[in-house]
Amino acid sequence: MTQEIARDFLGNLIADCPFKIHKILTDNGAQFTYALLAEYLRPKNKVHMFDRLCKEHKIEHRLTKFRHPWTNGQVEIMNKKIKAHTTKRYHYETQESLKKHLMAYLWLIIFSIH
């Protein structure tokens, strides 16, 4: 994954989400942040493109704690659940049909939690 892919993914998510995204949690990968890069490797006076997009859309970008793999484990479990109930179970003729089904599934999860 590259910075461009991460930025484009977030941009598409913002465009496709029917609701305002307030916070986003990512790991500390270089595609999301410069936080773990050694000082001499960080671009001088440059905001990471993922952070720039978050700021443009007033999204709080949070990072997982370094060396806390259980947080990433929780994300992986959720991703596995989503795949199991969508792309692993159904064939989608178009990208639009995948988006509609995925959004319906996510709404189901969101409202069943609260």
N, C-alpha and C positions, 0 to 999 in steps of 0.2 A: 504494500500500500504506500502511496506517495501523498505528499501534502496536497497536491492538486486533486487527487481522487477523494481524499477526506473532505476538502473544501466543497467539491462538486456534489458529493453525497449530501452534505449538510444543506447546500443550496437547494437541491432537489427535494429534500425532506421539508424544508421551509415552504417551498412552493406548493407541495402536495398536501401538507397537513392542513386540515380544516380548522385548527385551533392554534393559538399562540404558544410557542415554545418558550418557556421561561428559564429553564436550566437544562444543561446537557452535561453528562458525566462521561469522560473518556479516560483511557489509561494515559500513561506518560510517554507514549510513543512519539517519535520525531515528526510523525505525520500530523500530530495534534498540538504539540507544544515544544518550546525550546528549553523548558524548565530543567530537564535532566542533562542537557548538553553541557559539557565543560565550558567555562566562560569564554575561552579562546575560540571555541567552535561556533558560538552564537553569532549570528549576523549583527553587526553594530547598528544601533538605532532602528531596528526593523521589528515590526510586530508580526508574529506568525500569521499566515494567511487564514488559518482556521479561527484564531482569536479575532482577527479583523472582521471576519464575517459574523461572528457571534456579537461583536460590539455593534456592528451596523444594524443588527436586528434585535438589539437589547436582550441578548441571551446570556445568562450567567454560565460561563464555562468552568466547570469543576473538574478536578483531576483526582483519580484514585490515589490512595496513599501508596507510596513506593514500598515495594516488598510486602504487599498485602494481597496475595493471590486469591483469597476467598472472594474479594470484591469482583475481580474478573471472572471468577468461577460462577458467581450469581448471574452475571451478564451472559456467559456462555450457556448456562442452563436455560435462561429465557429465550435466547436465540434458537436453541435446540427445540424448545417447545413450539415456537412460531413456525419453524421449518416443518416440524412433524405434522402440524395442523394445516399447512398451506402447500408449499411446493413439493413436499414428499408425498402428499396425499392426492393432489389434484394436478391436472394438466391445464395450462392456461393457453388459450389460442392467441391472446394478445397481451401486451404489457399492461394495457388499460384494465383488462379483466383481472390480472394479478393484483394491480393496485387496489381495485375495488374490493376484492376478497380480503386482501391483507388489511386494509383499513377497517373493514367490517370486523375482522377477527380482533384487531387491536382495540376497537371500541368495546367489544365484548369483554376483553380482559380488563380494560380500564374501569368499566362500570360494574364488573363483578367484584373488583377489589374494594370499592367504596360502598 
